[in-house]
Amino acid sequence: MKINTLLATAIFSFSASTLMASEYFFAPENVNWDGKNYEFELRILGQSESPEEVTLWYRQFGETNYVPRELIGDSGNYYGKVKGTEIANNQIEYYYEVQYASALQTVPNSSAKEQPLKYSSTSYSGDVSILSPEPNGEIQPEDLVIAVSFFDVKEEIDLSKVRVTLDNIDMTPRAYISKELLSLTVTQSLPQGKHTAKITYSSKQNPITWDFFIKKDFDDKGSTTYGSDSGIDFQHRGNGYIEFLNEKVGGDGRNLSKGNVNFNGNVEWLKFNSNLYITNEGSDREQPRNRYSLGLNAKWLTLELGDFYPRQHELMLWGARVRGVNTEIKTKALDLQVAIGVFDKKIKQITEVVNGDLTVNSDSLGFFFVDGENQSINDSSLTYLNNGSQVIIPDGSIRIVEDGTYKRNVRSARLAFGWGESKFGISVLKVKDDIDSFNFLTGRPKDNLVLGSDFGLKLWGGRVAFKSNVAFSLLTDDIRSGALSKDDLADAGIDIPFDPKDFEDYLIMNTSLTPIDPRGGNSLAWDAGLNFNAIGHTASVEFKSHGAQYQSLGVNYLRNDYQAFIISDRFRVSNKVYLNARFENYKDNLNDSKESTTSGNRIDFGFNVFLGGNAPQIGFNYGLYTRANDAEASSIQNQQDNTTNSFATNISQPLNINFLGESKISVGWNYSSRSDNVDGGTGDSENNLVNFGLRSKLEEIPLRINAQYSFNQSKSINSNSSLEAKNTFNSFYVDGNYEVIADKSEVYGSFGYTKADSEVEDFNLTNFSIGSRYFFTKNHSLTGEMFYYLLPDNNDRTFRMRYQAYF
């Protein structure tokens, strides 16, 4: 147990110092174009559990559907590649899915499919910034505006020599041209497909030329078409895998199997997508791991069946898994979204009768009879442990040894009015536990009603966007006793102008309702934000205010009793230099219900320099975080007043060493120091992390190598005793990938070693892996992998076999 604690401390110290130093930033080296392939790298830091699967979803500009590609790797580093022949226009859009046992995470984490990351293997000369349309991007004909910024151009621009052409037709007389901006609104209707824009602004610089696409319903590049002779156009893409896994963890062995099939495409005017994931992992004591979904999409109608992740309102229902039906009717002026299903299935509790019989009074759930006496689970004579799901009678006659869950039903709807990307919406969410799932259960079934609205406005082709969300919640924490009458509430000292029993079909109201009196606004949450993406800036301003009693069961991670102002900017000084800055001010205790108010500030500033060629790449970030409250000095355990400073810097340098091929060496230093300004408080702490890395790709030998060494030391000082505790970790990790036959087979492996010197206990940890992937045809592959972990107490190992196909 001590070793596990130390391991967790080491991982936390590493990830905390890294993540505090800078937010996740997609630098250009995360995607690399080597002339033949796009190479992708995803690094995952600070995760409490290892992902089951990491998938890259990609498409070329102008396409509708994404293609999945599994990434391989371990210890937070995952790699994959896409052949350049798959991306005909040199422009790729992509996002990542990281599948954990408990959740699905995407990168980017919001609207990943709708707003993917972008990478181009084609560079543009000069200092002109293309604002609209994006190179090789899709756009509706009515939204077409050709716009570029001359803000970064160093030379004096002769406006009389600036020219703009569209498909080789001179459009200059219709354009607005200044020394900062060129803008051309295209009023004539353009046909679907590819078009070319060209800007000439200097005799010293090459013209800026780029392609874009007038949006199509479906692009058939890379798809398969059937039935053309019969006049039926059927296009599709699909992939699937079957995997078998044998592992031993903590001395316990198990065999797992799983399979997944994705299939999507279109038939004439109807698009479809489907997914089926089946595994023997889990048990009937857990929520289901299997997933299945079917999506149908016409011009104005979208229908999803099975498991889906609705995104209706950021404060009400956003990204939570629902099993049921989701539909959206979407026109230019009106959107209607409706989701009906369940969050959780019912799981029965396990009851053990030691002496005597258990009988349940179904008229008063939450009570049970023991030896003919009616006793409440809140009776002081009983031992009630909800975290262990145990109810123990003093004489040992009855015990609930494992709790269950209620079936949790969800219904939601959003109706939005507006035009194009600017909409005003109203939403309602109803989440209610099914108390008929059980005759007796120790947990508290809930009833949640949330009402809200949202507003979004996009201007200048989406370069300027405003959004706001408002929501109000009512949560009944325990509905087993049903709705109380007006008189019952009056007896409890609660006076309301209506009878709750008249509205129990909408919300069951009793003394556990939060809030009892909504007039204080404590169950109101709102946020508003303005985003600006132009002239080299990606900036945002956000306001957030979440009441202390606001609770939506559709967004469980939302922080309540929280108010914040956030402003951030990422500024492209040039194509080689980027600045980033962020400021956050926050506080809690919005309704003065706590003894003290905690507030804080967070300031981050950094820069990244990408000089290109053989020049180094440099990154730096500084963070200052303060947190304090106004607790009385007599209550020292509640006092907070601390300051944290953090620095992070990383330098990577390409190497020109023949036998190392295309290589890069990196050095990083992360340092954080926390000062406690309360006498007799928790004390000061310090964390110091230094890492060295080498990435190399040999050309003569198709071998990729990644090696890392890190030194991590953490110290803490107790304010009362002045005693210093120190933990030191030295870690080495190397992985490699060797292409045995080009585009046919590869082998890969890794080795890691960690040595810990601790005040608690010293230990060593060794892990290694080996794997191979073979493409026996272009679209069929077989993968075998083995992972082995040498722990102080026992050895863990995992063996995996996977067959994957693309069709």
N, C-alpha and C positions, 0 to 999 in steps of 0.2 A: 504494500500500500504506500509506503514511504517513497519507493522508487517511482511509482505511478504519479505521485504528487510532484516529485522533482521533475519528471518528464513534462508534466503539464505546466510547471513553472517555467521550464526552459522554453517550451513552445510559446507560452503566453508572452514571456519577456521578449523573444525574438519578434513575434508578430506585432506586439503592442508597440515596440520601438519603431518598427518599420511603418506600421499603419499610422501612428501618431505623427511620424515625420512627414508623410505625404499621403494624400488620397490616391486611390488607384488611378494611374495615368497611362493611357495608351500611347507609348512612344513609337516612332516609326519602326524600330527594330523588332517590335512584336510580330510584324509581318515582313518577310524578306522575299524579294524576287531575284532568283539566281540566273535568270535568262531562260530557264526551262520550267521551273516550278515556283509556286507560291508556297513559302514555308511559314507555318504559324506556330506561335508559342504562347501558351497561357500559363501564368504562374499564379498559384493560389496560396495566399498567406493567411495565417491566423484562423484556420478552420478547426472546429472542435471534433469533426469526424471526416474520414476520408470519403471522397465521392465514389459512388458505385460506377459511374460512367461520365466521361467528358466528351461532348460531341460538338464539332464545328458544323454549323449550317451556313452554306454559301450559295451564291448565285452571281451570275454576271449581270451588269447593268442592262436593263431592258427586259429581263426575265421576270416571271411572276413567282415561280416556285423555287424553294430552296432545296439543296442537295445536302444530305448529312455525311459527315466524315468523322469516324471515331478517332480521337487523339490517344496516343499512347504515352505512358510515363508513370512516374511515381514520385513521392515526396514533394508534391505540390508543383512539379514541372511536367507539362504536357505538350506534346509535339504532334504535328501532322503536316501533310503537304497536299496541294492541289496542282494537278498538271496544268501547265500553261495552255495546252491545246483545248482545255475545257472552257477557257475564258477568252472568247474570240476577240472581244473589244478591249482587252487589257485593263478592264475596270471590274473590281470584285466587291460585292457587298457580303457581310458575314456577321454572325453573332455566335455566342457559345451557350450551350446548355450544360449545367453541372448538376447531375442527378445524385442526390443523397437519399438515404433510406427514408428520411422524414420529410423531404421537401425537394422542389425543383428550383434551382437558381439560374438566372440568365445573366449574361454579360454582353451588353450593358443590362442593368437590373430593371429598367423600366422601358416598356414598349420596344423590346429588342427586335422583334420581327418587323414591326412597322417602321422603326427608326434604327436600322442596322449600322454597324461600323462600315467604313469604306476604305479601300486602298486602290491605288493606281500604279501600274508598272510603267506608266508614261509620265514623264516630267514636262513641265511647261517652262519656257525660258522667260527671263525678265522678272520684274517685280510687280506685275499686274496681278491683282486678286480677282478671280472669277467669282462673282456673286450669284448669278443666275443665268441660265439653268446650270445645274451641276454637270461637270463633264461626264458624258455617257449616262446621265440620269434620265429618269422618266418625268414627264410633265404633261398636264392636261393642256390642250391647245388654247383654251380661254385664259390660262394662267401664265402664258409665255411672255416673259420679260427678259430681254438680254441685257445684262448689267455687269460692269466690271468697275473695280476701284483702282485709281491711279495714286492712291495715298502713299504707297511705298516706293513709287518711282522717284529715283534720285535726280534725274536730269529734268531740265525745263521742257515742258511739253508744248509743242506748237499745235494749237487747237485746229488750225487750218489744214493740218496734215493727218489728222485722225480720221480713220475710215472704219466702217463696220459693214460687213457683208453677211448675208444669210443665204446659204446654198448658192454662193457665187453671185448673188444679186446685191448691188450696192444699195444699202438702206440708210446711208449717212444722212441724207436730208431730213429723215424722219426722227433722228435720234437727238436726245438731249446730251450735250457734251460740255463738261467743265474740266478744270484742272484736277479735280478730285474724283469725278465720276462720269461714266458713260452709261446711259440708260435708253433702251429702245423697247417700246411697247409694240408687240406684233399684233395688228388687228385682223389681218387676213387669216383665213382658215388654212392650216397646213395639214397635209395628209398624214396618216399614221406612219410611223417608221422613223428612220434615221435622218437627221438634218445636221448641217455644219455651220457654225458661226466662226467668223474671223475678225479680229481687231488688229488694225495696223496703227501704231502711234509714234513710231520713231524709225529713222533711217539706220540707227545704230543697233536696234534690236530686231530679232525675228518677229513676225506677226504671231499673235496668240490665236491658235486654232483649236477648237474642240468640237466634239460631236455630242448630240443629245437625241432623245427619242420622244416623239409624240406618243403618248401612252396607248398601249394596245390592251385588249382584254386578256390575251394570252400569247406568249412567245413560244414558238415550237422548237427553239434551239435546244438540242440535247434531248428532246422528247421523242416518243415513238408514235407514229400515226397509223391507224388501221381503218379499213373500210372506205378508203377514198373513192374506190370505184362505185360504191353504193351511195356516195354522197354524204356519209356519216363520218365526221372528223373526230377521231378518238385519240387524244394525246395523253401520255401518262409517264410517270416516273415512280420508282419504288425502290425500297431497300429493306433488308431484314437480316436478322442474325439469330442463331441458336447458341447458347453458352452453357457450359457445365463447369462447376467450380467445386473443388474439394478443399476444405480448410480446417485447421486446428488452431483455435485461439483460446489461450488460458487453460489449456489441457482438454478442452471440449472440441470434438470434431463434428463436422456436419457436411452434408452434400447439398449443393444448391444447383438449381437449373433455372434458366430463364430464356425467354425468346421475345423478339420484338419485330414487328412488321409495320413499315410506313408505306402508304400508297396514295399518290395524289395525281391529279391531272384535270382534264376537262373533256366534256362531250358537248360540242357545239357551244351553247350559251351557258352551260352549267359547269362550274368548277367543283372539285371534290377533293377531300383529303381524309385519310383514315389512319388510325394507329391502334395497334394491339400489342400490349405488353403483359406477359404472363410469367409468373415465377412461383416456385414452391417455398420461397422465403416467407417468414412470418408465421402466424398461427391464428387460431380462431379467437385468441385473446387480444389481438391487435386489429387496428384498422387495416383494411385490405391494401395489399401492395400491387395487385393487378390493376392495370389501366386499359381502358378501351375508349375509343372516340371515333365519331364519324362527323365530318363537316361538309356541308353543301353550301355553295355560294353562287347566287345568281346576281344580276345587275343590281338589284335593290333588296335582295333577301339573303340573309345568312342564317343557317341552322346548324347547331352543334348538338350531338347526342352523346351520352356517356360521360366521360371525365373531361372537364374543361376548367379554365382558369379565367373567369370573367373579370373585366376591368371596366367597371361602370362608374365608380366614384372613388377617388383616392382616399377619402376619409371613411367610406362606408363598406365597399366591396371592391377589393383590388388584389387580384392574383391568388386568392384562396381557391383551393381545389373544391369543385362542386361536382357531384355525380347526379346527372339528370338531363335537363333540356335547356338549351340557351338559344335564343333567337334574336335577330336584329333586322329590323326593316329600316332601310337607309335610302333617303332621297336627298336631293340638294337642299331642301328646305326643312326636312323633318327626319329625326332618328327615333326609333323605338327599340329598346333592349329589354328583354324579359328573360330571367333565369329562374328555374324551378328545380329543386333537387334536395340533396342532403349533404351536409358536411361530414357527419359521422354516422356509422351504423351502430346498432345496439349491440352491446356485449354484456352477457349476463354475469352477475356476480357469482362467486363460488362460496357456498355456505357449508360450514362444518358444524354438525350437531354432536356435542360431546356427551351431555346428559340431558335427557328430556327432549321434547319436541318444540319446534319453532312454528308458531301460527301467526298469521299476519292479519291485522285489522285493515281491510282494504278501504274502509271509509276514512281512515286517518293515517295516510301514508306517512312514514317517518316514525311510527310507533310499532312496537311488536309485543307479543305476549310471551312471558316466560313464567311457567308454573301458574298460569291463570292470572298473572298480574300484568296490567298494561304499563309499559315503561317507555319513556321517550329516549331517543338516542342522545338527547342533550341532558339527560338526568345525571346529576353529579355522582350517582352511585355507579355509573358505568364508565368504562374506559373507551374513549372514542378517538381513534387515530385515523384521520382522513388520508394522510400521506401514505400510510401503510394499508389503508382500506380495511381496518380492523374495528369491529365492535365486540368487546369482550365483556361477558357477564361475570361478576365477581366469583360466582360458584363454578365458572367454567362450563356452563350449560350450552352456550351457543356462541359461535364466532364466525364473522364474515372474514374469510382469509384472503379474498381478492375481490376488489371492487369491479364494477363494470362501467359502461357508459350508456347514456340515453341516446336514442336516435335523434339527431339534430337536423331538423328540417329548415330549409331556407327558401325564401321567395323574394325576388327583387325585380324592380323595374326602373327604367330611366327613359324619360321622354325629353327630347331636345329639339329646339327650334333654331333656325338660323339659315345661313347660306355658306356653302363651301366649308372652309375650315373654322368659321366663326359661329359658335353655337351657345345657346343658353339651355341648360338642362335642369330638370327636376327629377329627384330619385326617391324611392322608398325601399326599405329593406326590412324584412320580417324574418327573424330567426327564433325558432321555438323548439325546445326539447319535448319529445313525446313521452309524457309521464305514463302512458299505457304500455311502454316498453317493458316495465317491471312492476311486480307487486310490491317489492321492497328494494330500496337502494340507498346507500349512505350518502351519495353525492346529491347536489342540489340542482334540480332541473331549472332551466332559465327560459325567460321570454324577453326578446329584444326587439324593439321597434325604433327604427332610425329614419329620419326624414332629412333630405338635403337638396341642395342645388349647386350647379357649377356653371361657370361661364368661361369661354375661351375665345380669343380674338387673335388672328394671325394677319400680319401685314407684310408687304414687300416680299412676297414669295415665301413667307414663313421666317424671314430673317428677324422680324420683331414679333414676339408672341406674348400675350398676356393670358393668365389663367387664374381662376379663383374657385375655391370650394368652401361650402358652408354646410354643416350638418348638425342635427339635434338628436339626442338619443334618450330613450327610456329603457331601463333594464330592470326587470324583476328577477332578483337573485334566487328565489325559491318559490316555485309555483305549486308545490305539492298541496298546500292548503286551499288553492283556488283563489278566486277574487273575493275580496272582502266588500261588504256593503258600506254605504256611506255612514250608517250608524256605528258599525264596527270600527271604522277608522276614527270616528268622533270619540269613541270610548278610548282609543289609543292616543288621543290628543291631536288628531290630524283632521282638519276641517277643510273639505273641498266642496265646490258648488255643484257636483253631480254625483250620481251613483255609479261606482266602478263596475258593478255587475251588468250595467247596461252596455258596457264596451268590452266585455271579456273576450269577445270574438276577435278583437283587434289587439288587445293587450290585457293580460291578467295583472291586476293591480292589487297589491296588499302592502303590508308594512315593510317588505323587503324591496319595494320599488325605489330605484335610484334615478333621478331625484324625486323625493316625495313632493317637493314644491319646486317646479321648474322655473319659477320667475327670477331666480337669482342668476340664471345663465350659466350655471356651473356644468351643465351637460351640453354646452354648445362648443363646437370646434369649427375653426375656419383657417384658411390659409390663402395667400395670394402671392403671385410671382410674376415678374416681368423678365423675359429672356431676350437678349440682343445678340445676334450672330452676324456680324458684318464688319467690314473695314479692319479685319484682323482680330476682332474681339469676339470672344464667346463669354458673355457676361450675364449675370442674373442677380435679381434682388428678390428676396422672399420674406414674407411675414407669416408667422405661425402662432396660433393661439388655440390650445386644446384644453378645455375645461377639466377640472379635477374629477368630475363625475361623468364625463363623456366616455361611453363604451360602445363599440361596435364589434359584434362577434364575427363580422366579415373581414376585419383587419386587426388581428390579434396583436400584431407587433407595434401598433400605434402607441406612442407615448402620450399619456394624459397629464394634466396638471403641469402644463409646459407652454411657455411663450418664448418666441425667438425672433430675432431679426438677423438675416443672413445676406451678405453681399459677396459676390465672387466674380472673378474675371480671369480668363486665360487669353493672353494677348500675344498674337504673332507679330513680333517686332520685324522679323523677316522670315524667309523660308527655313532659316537655320537657327533662329533664336526665339524662344517662347518664354513668356513670363506668366506666372500664376499667383493669384492672391485671393485670400478668403478671410472674412471677418464674421464672427457669430457672437451675438449677445443673447443670453437666455436667463430665464428664472422660473421658479415654480411657486407654489402657494398662491395661486391666482385668486382664491376666495378667502384667504386669511384663515383657513381651517387648521393650519399647522402651527406649532409653537414658534417656528422660525421660517424665514424665507431664504432659499438657496439661489444664488445667482452666479453667473460666470461669464467669462469672455474667452474667445478662442481666436487667435490670429495665426494665419499661415501665409508664408511668402516663399516663393521659390522661382527657379529658372531652369531651363533645359537648353543646351546648346548642341546642335547637330551640324557640325561643320562639313561632314561628308569626306569622301576620299579616305586618306590615311590620317586625317586629323582626329583627335580624341572627341568623344561625346561626353558632355559634362552635365550633371544634374545636381541641384542643391535645393534644400528646403529647410526653413526655420519655422518652428511653432512655439507659441507662447500661450499657455492655458492657465487661467485663474479660476478658482472656485471658492466661494465663501458664503457663510450664512450669518444671520444676526442673532444666533442663540445666546442666551445669557451665559456669562462666564462661570456661574455656579453649576451649569450643566455641561461640564467639559466633554463628556462623551458625545454630546450632540454638536459641539462646536466644529466648524470647518473653516479653514483659511489656508489654502495651499496654492502654490505656484509651480508649474511645470514648464521647463524649457527643454526643447528638443531640437537636435540638428541632424540632418541627414545629407550625405553627399555621396555621389557615385561618379566615377570616372572610368570610361571604357576606351580602350585604345586598340585599333586594328594593328595586326602584326604582319610584317613582311618577312616571314621566315619560310623558306621553300618547303621544308619537310612538314610544316604545320598547315600548309595550304591556306585557305581563307579562315583567318583566326581573329579572335578578339579577346583581350584580357581586361578584366574589370577589378576595381578596388572600391569598396564601399565602407562607410563609417556611419553608424547610427548611434546617437548618444541622447539620453534623456535624464533629467535630474528633477526630482520633486522635492520641494521644500515645504515643510509643515510649519506654519507660523503660529500654531497654537501651543502654548506651554503645556507639556504633558500630553500632547496629542499622539497621533499614530506614528510620528517620526518621519525622518527624511529617507529617501531612497534614490538609487542611481542605477542606471543600466547602460552598459557599454557593449556594442556589437561591432565587430570588424569582420569583413568577409572579403575573400579573394576568389575570383572566378576566371576560368578559361573556357572559351568556346571555340572549337576548331572544326572545320569541314575540309577534309583532304580531297583533292580532286583526283589525283592519280589512284588513290585507294578510296573507294566510295564509303568513307567512314566519317561519322559525326561524333565528336566527343564534347562532353560538358563536365567540367570538374569544378568543385567549390570547396573552400575551406573557410570555416567561421570560428571566431572566438567570441564568446558571450560571457560577460561577467556582470552579476547583479549584486548590489549591496543595499542593506537597509539598516537604519540606526534607530533603536528604541529611545524615545524621548525621555522616558523615566529612568532607565538604567544606563543609557548611553552605550549599550552593548551593540556591537556591529556583527551582522550576519552576512556571510558572503557565499555565493554559489558561482561556480565557474564551469563552463561547458566548452569543450573543444570538439568540433565536428568536421568530418571530411566526407564528401560525397562525390561520386563520379558515375556518369552513365554514358553509354555509347550506342551507336546505331550503325550497323554495317550492311550495305546493300550488296548481297551476294550476286544476284543477277538483276540487272537494271530493270526496274518496273515489274519484277517477277517475285523476288524473295529478299527478305532482310532478316537479320538477327539483331537483337539488342539486349542490353543488360545494364545492371547498376550495382554499386557497392557503396555502403555507408557505414561510418563508424563514429560513435559519440562517446566521449569520456567525460564523466561528471565528477567534480570535486565539490562536496557540499558539507555544510555544517551538520546535516542530518545523516547522510549516508553517501559513500562514493560508489559508483557503478560504471560499467561499460555496456554499450549497446552496439551490436553489429547487425546489419541487414544487407541482403543482396537479392538480386532478381536476375532472371534470364528469360528471354522470350524469342519467338520467331514468327514471322508472318510470311505466308506463301500465297501468291496469286496464281492459281492454276489455270484461270482464264482472266480476261481483262476485268470482269465484273464479279469474280468469285474468289474469296480468300479464306484461308484457314490460319488461325492464330493459336499458339500455345505459349503459356507463361507460367513461371514459378517464382514465388516470393518467399523468402525465408528470413525470420527475425530471431536472433540469438539474444534472449533476455536473461537477466540474472536468475530468475526463478524458474522459467520454462522457455521452451522454444515454440514459436508460432510459425506456421507455414500455410501457403495458399497455392493451389494449382488450378489453372484456368485453361479451358479449350473453347474456342469460338469459331463458328463458321458464319461468314457474312457474304451477302450477295446484293448486287445492284441490278435492277431490271427496269 
